[in-house]
Amino acid sequence: MILTVDGIDAAAEQGVDLTTIRAVLAAQPTLVEDVDDRTRAVSGRVGGRLVTVWLVEGDNGGWELVLAFEAGFATELKWTHIFGGSDEG
């Protein structure tokens, strides 16, 4: 993952730090959704919070951090539907 100042600042404005972002990307299970052709949303539970990280695919095939935020109601519903409310897949 490529970190940019803009991505880190955007996440920090939402109350999400780099430690949390790394934990989300390493978490199991995770919910991965395509936002558009080049953007992915990765959601995972970290410390009781469901956090979503948006990554955009760069020209070199790497993924760049765009934003991270506490997941909203719709993502919570999807999480519960897919994983049955469990944090253990």
VMD Tcl script that builds the backbone (N, CA, C; Angstrom):
set m [mol new atoms 267]
animate dup $m
set s [atomselect $m all]
$s set {name element resname resid chain x y z} {
  {N N MET 1 A 0.838 -1.164 0.000}
  {CA C MET 1 A 0.000 0.000 0.000}
  {C C MET 1 A 0.888 1.233 0.000}
  {N N ILE 2 A 0.511 2.200 -0.793}
  {CA C ILE 2 A 1.228 3.461 -0.882}
  {C C ILE 2 A 0.530 4.472 0.019}
  {N N LEU 3 A 1.303 5.096 0.887}
  {CA C LEU 3 A 0.756 6.106 1.775}
  {C C LEU 3 A 1.089 7.487 1.227}
  {N N THR 4 A 0.107 8.360 1.216}
  {CA C THR 4 A 0.330 9.745 0.808}
  {C C THR 4 A -0.072 10.647 1.963}
  {N N VAL 5 A 0.471 11.837 1.961}
  {CA C VAL 5 A 0.116 12.804 2.998}
  {C C VAL 5 A -1.379 13.094 2.953}
  {N N ASP 6 A -1.931 13.227 1.748}
  {CA C ASP 6 A -3.361 13.501 1.612}
  {C C ASP 6 A -4.213 12.375 2.200}
  {N N GLY 7 A -3.838 11.127 1.909}
  {CA C GLY 7 A -4.586 9.983 2.438}
  {C C GLY 7 A -4.495 9.883 3.950}
  {N N ILE 8 A -3.303 10.084 4.488}
  {CA C ILE 8 A -3.107 10.030 5.939}
  {C C ILE 8 A -3.885 11.157 6.617}
  {N N ASP 9 A -3.817 12.360 6.045}
  {CA C ASP 9 A -4.557 13.497 6.611}
  {C C ASP 9 A -6.061 13.271 6.557}
  {N N ALA 10 A -6.541 12.741 5.430}
  {CA C ALA 10 A -7.985 12.486 5.297}
  {C C ALA 10 A -8.454 11.480 6.338}
  {N N ALA 11 A -7.677 10.439 6.564}
  {CA C ALA 11 A -8.029 9.436 7.570}
  {C C ALA 11 A -7.986 10.050 8.971}
  {N N ALA 12 A -6.949 10.838 9.248}
  {CA C ALA 12 A -6.809 11.466 10.562}
  {C C ALA 12 A -7.986 12.393 10.859}
  {N N GLU 13 A -8.485 13.084 9.838}
  {CA C GLU 13 A -9.645 13.954 10.018}
  {C C GLU 13 A -10.885 13.163 10.429}
  {N N GLN 14 A -10.916 11.882 10.089}
  {CA C GLN 14 A -12.040 11.014 10.450}
  {C C GLN 14 A -11.775 10.241 11.744}
  {N N GLY 15 A -10.642 10.521 12.375}
  {CA C GLY 15 A -10.318 9.870 13.642}
  {C C GLY 15 A -9.701 8.489 13.496}
  {N N VAL 16 A -9.111 8.208 12.339}
  {CA C VAL 16 A -8.503 6.903 12.082}
  {C C VAL 16 A -7.005 7.102 11.866}
  {N N ASP 17 A -6.186 6.389 12.657}
  {CA C ASP 17 A -4.731 6.523 12.538}
  {C C ASP 17 A -4.135 5.367 11.734}
  {N N LEU 18 A -2.839 5.463 11.452}
  {CA C LEU 18 A -2.162 4.436 10.642}
  {C C LEU 18 A -2.194 3.058 11.286}
  {N N THR 19 A -2.088 3.002 12.593}
  {CA C THR 19 A -2.140 1.711 13.287}
  {C C THR 19 A -3.479 1.025 13.021}
  {N N THR 20 A -4.556 1.787 13.062}
  {CA C THR 20 A -5.888 1.235 12.802}
  {C C THR 20 A -6.016 0.801 11.349}
  {N N ILE 21 A -5.489 1.606 10.428}
  {CA C ILE 21 A -5.554 1.255 9.000}
  {C C ILE 21 A -4.826 -0.067 8.753}
  {N N ARG 22 A -3.641 -0.196 9.289}
  {CA C ARG 22 A -2.885 -1.454 9.125}
  {C C ARG 22 A -3.647 -2.631 9.721}
  {N N ALA 23 A -4.264 -2.415 10.876}
  {CA C ALA 23 A -5.025 -3.486 11.529}
  {C C ALA 23 A -6.229 -3.899 10.691}
  {N N VAL 24 A -6.916 -2.941 10.092}
  {CA C VAL 24 A -8.057 -3.257 9.225}
  {C C VAL 24 A -7.603 -4.106 8.046}
  {N N LEU 25 A -6.508 -3.708 7.413}
  {CA C LEU 25 A -6.031 -4.428 6.234}
  {C C LEU 25 A -5.506 -5.821 6.575}
  {N N ALA 26 A -5.133 -6.037 7.834}
  {CA C ALA 26 A -4.645 -7.347 8.267}
  {C C ALA 26 A -5.737 -8.172 8.953}
  {N N ALA 27 A -6.874 -7.561 9.212}
  {CA C ALA 27 A -7.950 -8.221 9.976}
  {C C ALA 27 A -8.566 -9.384 9.197}
  {N N GLN 28 A -9.085 -10.310 9.950}
  {CA C GLN 28 A -9.868 -11.414 9.394}
  {C C GLN 28 A -11.111 -11.568 10.236}
  {N N PRO 29 A -12.283 -11.571 9.691}
  {CA C PRO 29 A -12.573 -11.422 8.266}
  {C C PRO 29 A -12.558 -9.952 7.868}
  {N N THR 30 A -12.533 -9.731 6.555}
  {CA C THR 30 A -12.700 -8.393 6.004}
  {C C THR 30 A -13.784 -8.434 4.948}
  {N N LEU 31 A -14.417 -7.314 4.770}
  {CA C LEU 31 A -15.424 -7.146 3.731}
  {C C LEU 31 A -14.795 -6.250 2.663}
  {N N VAL 32 A -14.632 -6.775 1.444}
  {CA C VAL 32 A -13.995 -6.028 0.357}
  {C C VAL 32 A -15.055 -5.770 -0.708}
  {N N GLU 33 A -15.225 -4.483 -1.050}
  {CA C GLU 33 A -16.225 -4.099 -2.039}
  {C C GLU 33 A -15.593 -3.162 -3.066}
  {N N ASP 34 A -15.977 -3.326 -4.321}
  {CA C ASP 34 A -15.550 -2.398 -5.363}
  {C C ASP 34 A -16.428 -1.154 -5.293}
  {N N VAL 35 A -15.804 0.007 -5.204}
  {CA C VAL 35 A -16.529 1.271 -5.220}
  {C C VAL 35 A -16.723 1.709 -6.669}
  {N N ASP 36 A -15.665 1.580 -7.460}
  {CA C ASP 36 A -15.711 1.821 -8.899}
  {C C ASP 36 A -14.593 0.996 -9.539}
  {N N ASP 37 A -14.245 1.301 -10.794}
  {CA C ASP 37 A -13.255 0.499 -11.514}
  {C C ASP 37 A -11.885 0.455 -10.847}
  {N N ARG 38 A -11.508 1.511 -10.122}
  {CA C ARG 38 A -10.171 1.589 -9.540}
  {C C ARG 38 A -10.157 1.718 -8.020}
  {N N THR 39 A -11.321 1.756 -7.385}
  {CA C THR 39 A -11.386 2.012 -5.944}
  {C C THR 39 A -12.011 0.834 -5.218}
  {N N ARG 40 A -11.375 0.443 -4.113}
  {CA C ARG 40 A -11.879 -0.639 -3.269}
  {C C ARG 40 A -12.094 -0.145 -1.856}
  {N N ALA 41 A -13.155 -0.629 -1.244}
  {CA C ALA 41 A -13.429 -0.360 0.169}
  {C C ALA 41 A -13.163 -1.651 0.929}
  {N N VAL 42 A -12.298 -1.588 1.929}
  {CA C VAL 42 A -11.977 -2.747 2.765}
  {C C VAL 42 A -12.437 -2.411 4.173}
  {N N SER 43 A -13.358 -3.220 4.708}
  {CA C SER 43 A -13.875 -2.988 6.054}
  {C C SER 43 A -13.474 -4.136 6.958}
  {N N GLY 44 A -13.122 -3.782 8.185}
  {CA C GLY 44 A -12.754 -4.791 9.170}
  {C C GLY 44 A -12.953 -4.256 10.568}
  {N N ARG 45 A -13.107 -5.180 11.515}
  {CA C ARG 45 A -13.286 -4.797 12.909}
  {C C ARG 45 A -11.946 -4.682 13.595}
  {N N VAL 46 A -11.767 -3.555 14.277}
  {CA C VAL 46 A -10.542 -3.293 15.028}
  {C C VAL 46 A -10.950 -2.676 16.358}
  {N N GLY 47 A -10.620 -3.364 17.437}
  {CA C GLY 47 A -10.917 -2.823 18.760}
  {C C GLY 47 A -12.367 -2.460 18.971}
  {N N GLY 48 A -13.273 -3.261 18.442}
  {CA C GLY 48 A -14.697 -3.007 18.615}
  {C C GLY 48 A -15.295 -2.034 17.619}
  {N N ARG 49 A -14.473 -1.431 16.786}
  {CA C ARG 49 A -14.945 -0.498 15.754}
  {C C ARG 49 A -14.922 -1.182 14.397}
  {N N LEU 50 A -15.917 -0.921 13.586}
  {CA C LEU 50 A -15.903 -1.371 12.195}
  {C C LEU 50 A -15.408 -0.186 11.369}
  {N N VAL 51 A -14.233 -0.343 10.763}
  {CA C VAL 51 A -13.577 0.740 10.039}
  {C C VAL 51 A -13.463 0.358 8.566}
  {N N THR 52 A -13.698 1.333 7.692}
  {CA C THR 52 A -13.571 1.142 6.249}
  {C C THR 52 A -12.380 1.942 5.739}
  {N N VAL 53 A -11.559 1.295 4.913}
  {CA C VAL 53 A -10.396 1.928 4.281}
  {C C VAL 53 A -10.646 1.927 2.779}
  {N N TRP 54 A -10.544 3.096 2.164}
  {CA C TRP 54 A -10.676 3.193 0.711}
  {C C TRP 54 A -9.294 3.236 0.100}
  {N N LEU 55 A -9.084 2.375 -0.894}
  {CA C LEU 55 A -7.819 2.288 -1.621}
  {C C LEU 55 A -8.105 2.488 -3.106}
  {N N VAL 56 A -7.222 3.204 -3.791}
  {CA C VAL 56 A -7.357 3.381 -5.234}
  {C C VAL 56 A -6.157 2.713 -5.906}
  {N N GLU 57 A -6.434 2.012 -7.001}
  {CA C GLU 57 A -5.375 1.328 -7.725}
  {C C GLU 57 A -4.589 2.330 -8.552}
  {N N GLY 58 A -3.269 2.344 -8.344}
  {CA C GLY 58 A -2.397 3.253 -9.091}
  {C C GLY 58 A -2.041 2.697 -10.456}
  {N N ASP 59 A -1.379 3.497 -11.235}
  {CA C ASP 59 A -0.981 3.097 -12.585}
  {C C ASP 59 A -0.007 1.927 -12.583}
  {N N ASN 60 A 0.758 1.780 -11.503}
  {CA C ASN 60 A 1.739 0.696 -11.405}
  {C C ASN 60 A 1.157 -0.577 -10.791}
  {N N GLY 61 A -0.159 -0.587 -10.529}
  {CA C GLY 61 A -0.804 -1.760 -9.959}
  {C C GLY 61 A -0.821 -1.782 -8.443}
  {N N GLY 62 A -0.134 -0.839 -7.801}
  {CA C GLY 62 A -0.154 -0.748 -6.337}
  {C C GLY 62 A -1.430 -0.064 -5.862}
  {N N TRP 63 A -1.702 -0.181 -4.575}
  {CA C TRP 63 A -2.900 0.423 -3.984}
  {C C TRP 63 A -2.510 1.600 -3.108}
  {N N GLU 64 A -3.192 2.730 -3.283}
  {CA C GLU 64 A -2.904 3.961 -2.558}
  {C C GLU 64 A -4.049 4.270 -1.586}
  {N N LEU 65 A -3.680 4.639 -0.373}
  {CA C LEU 65 A -4.670 5.035 0.629}
  {C C LEU 65 A -5.343 6.329 0.204}
  {N N VAL 66 A -6.685 6.315 0.184}
  {CA C VAL 66 A -7.447 7.504 -0.146}
  {C C VAL 66 A -8.089 8.088 1.109}
  {N N LEU 67 A -8.701 7.206 1.916}
  {CA C LEU 67 A -9.481 7.651 3.058}
  {C C LEU 67 A -9.734 6.466 3.976}
  {N N ALA 68 A -9.940 6.730 5.236}
  {CA C ALA 68 A -10.373 5.700 6.187}
  {C C ALA 68 A -11.338 6.365 7.151}
  {N N PHE 69 A -12.376 5.624 7.538}
  {CA C PHE 69 A -13.412 6.202 8.388}
  {C C PHE 69 A -14.164 5.096 9.115}
  {N N GLU 70 A -14.848 5.458 10.175}
  {CA C GLU 70 A -15.687 4.502 10.880}
  {C C GLU 70 A -16.863 4.178 9.975}
  {N N ALA 71 A -17.114 2.884 9.784}
  {CA C ALA 71 A -18.150 2.444 8.853}
  {C C ALA 71 A -19.524 2.927 9.308}
  {N N GLY 72 A -20.364 3.172 8.340}
  {CA C GLY 72 A -21.713 3.636 8.620}
  {C C GLY 72 A -22.701 2.492 8.792}
  {N N PHE 73 A -23.941 2.863 8.935}
  {CA C PHE 73 A -25.027 1.929 9.197}
  {C C PHE 73 A -25.161 0.867 8.105}
  {N N ALA 74 A -25.061 1.283 6.835}
  {CA C ALA 74 A -25.227 0.330 5.730}
  {C C ALA 74 A -24.144 -0.741 5.764}
  {N N THR 75 A -22.901 -0.360 6.048}
  {CA C THR 75 A -21.807 -1.334 6.119}
  {C C THR 75 A -21.990 -2.247 7.321}
  {N N GLU 76 A -22.458 -1.706 8.437}
  {CA C GLU 76 A -22.758 -2.542 9.620}
  {C C GLU 76 A -23.794 -3.602 9.274}
  {N N LEU 77 A -24.829 -3.211 8.517}
  {CA C LEU 77 A -25.868 -4.168 8.116}
  {C C LEU 77 A -25.294 -5.257 7.206}
  {N N LYS 78 A -24.475 -4.858 6.217}
  {CA C LYS 78 A -23.844 -5.844 5.339}
  {C C LYS 78 A -22.971 -6.791 6.149}
  {N N TRP 79 A -22.185 -6.238 7.064}
  {CA C TRP 79 A -21.289 -7.039 7.899}
  {C C TRP 79 A -22.096 -8.101 8.656}
  {N N THR 80 A -23.179 -7.665 9.289}
  {CA C THR 80 A -24.011 -8.582 10.071}
  {C C THR 80 A -24.652 -9.629 9.170}
  {N N HIS 81 A -25.106 -9.219 7.996}
  {CA C HIS 81 A -25.724 -10.160 7.059}
  {C C HIS 81 A -24.717 -11.209 6.577}
  {N N ILE 82 A -23.521 -10.772 6.231}
  {CA C ILE 82 A -22.515 -11.684 5.678}
  {C C ILE 82 A -21.870 -12.548 6.755}
  {N N PHE 83 A -21.493 -11.927 7.866}
  {CA C PHE 83 A -20.746 -12.630 8.895}
  {C C PHE 83 A -21.598 -13.012 10.108}
  {N N GLY 84 A -22.891 -12.752 10.043}
  {CA C GLY 84 A -23.777 -13.141 11.119}
  {C C GLY 84 A -23.508 -12.434 12.434}
  {N N GLY 85 A -22.941 -11.244 12.365}
  {CA C GLY 85 A -22.645 -10.497 13.574}
  {C C GLY 85 A -21.377 -10.964 14.265}
  {N N SER 86 A -20.724 -11.976 13.725}
  {CA C SER 86 A -19.515 -12.510 14.329}
  {C C SER 86 A -18.289 -11.804 13.783}
  {N N ASP 87 A -17.294 -11.641 14.618}
  {CA C ASP 87 A -16.017 -11.086 14.179}
  {C C ASP 87 A -15.036 -12.183 13.783}
  {N N GLU 88 A -15.512 -13.408 13.694}
  {CA C GLU 88 A -14.625 -14.517 13.402}
  {C C GLU 88 A -15.011 -15.270 12.144}
  {N N GLY 89 A -15.648 -14.568 11.202}
  {CA C GLY 89 A -15.991 -15.159 9.900}
  {C C GLY 89 A -16.689 -16.407 10.027}
}
mol reanalyze $m
mol bondsrecalc $m
mol representation Tube
mol addrep $m
